[in-house]
Amino acid sequence: MKVPNPFYALAAIYRAVKALFRKKDVFVSQEESDRRWEICNSCPEQDKDLKQCKVCTCFLSLKNELATEKCPLKKW
């Protein structure tokens, strides 16, 4: 397991809070979340056991839900 980079986590939290204060959507729809999961599940850069991205070290259970986040490989 790669240890998640705390700076990525802090940046993700910052983007989500900033969106919240700007009254923008913080979370994606269920359809978008499902679409992202399909892409991530077929990606070789996902640690299937931990549901963690090997590129950015983020845990995908949260990253796939946040509207402010993007795939580091630009897949979504």
BELCOR-V44549 format. One record per residue. RES is the residue in one small letter. PHI is phi in radians with two decimals (* if undefined). NEAR is the number of other ideal C-beta (glycine too) atoms within 10 Angstrom. Layout:
RES & PHI & NEAR
RES & PHI & NEAR
This chain:
m & * & 9
k & -1.46 & 12
v & -1.30 & 6
p & -1.02 & 15
n & -1.28 & 12
p & -1.12 & 9
f & -1.22 & 8
y & -1.11 & 16
a & -1.13 & 15
l & -1.10 & 10
a & -1.14 & 13
a & -1.12 & 17
i & -1.12 & 13
y & -1.04 & 11
r & -1.10 & 16
a & -1.17 & 19
v & -1.16 & 12
k & -1.07 & 12
a & -1.11 & 16
l & -1.08 & 12
f & -1.20 & 8
r & -1.51 & 8
k & 1.05 & 7
k & -1.80 & 11
d & -1.14 & 11
v & -1.67 & 16
f & -1.95 & 13
v & -1.45 & 18
s & -1.21 & 10
q & -1.09 & 9
e & -1.11 & 8
e & -1.16 & 14
s & -1.07 & 15
d & -1.09 & 11
r & -1.09 & 14
r & -1.10 & 20
w & -1.09 & 17
e & -1.05 & 11
i & -1.14 & 14
c & -1.12 & 20
n & -1.17 & 11
s & -1.66 & 9
c & -1.51 & 16
p & -1.24 & 6
e & -1.55 & 14
q & -1.72 & 18
d & -1.39 & 14
k & -1.11 & 10
d & -1.23 & 7
l & -1.69 & 14
k & 0.96 & 17
q & -2.15 & 20
c & -1.35 & 23
k & -1.34 & 14
v & -1.43 & 13
c & -1.75 & 19
t & 1.19 & 17
c & -1.33 & 21
f & -1.46 & 14
l & -1.30 & 21
s & -1.07 & 11
l & -1.67 & 14
k & -1.02 & 22
n & -1.20 & 22
e & -1.61 & 17
l & -1.54 & 19
a & -1.17 & 16
t & -1.48 & 20
e & -1.78 & 21
k & -2.36 & 14
c & -1.23 & 19
p & -1.15 & 15
l & -1.72 & 13
k & 1.04 & 6
k & -1.50 & 12
w & -2.62 & 15
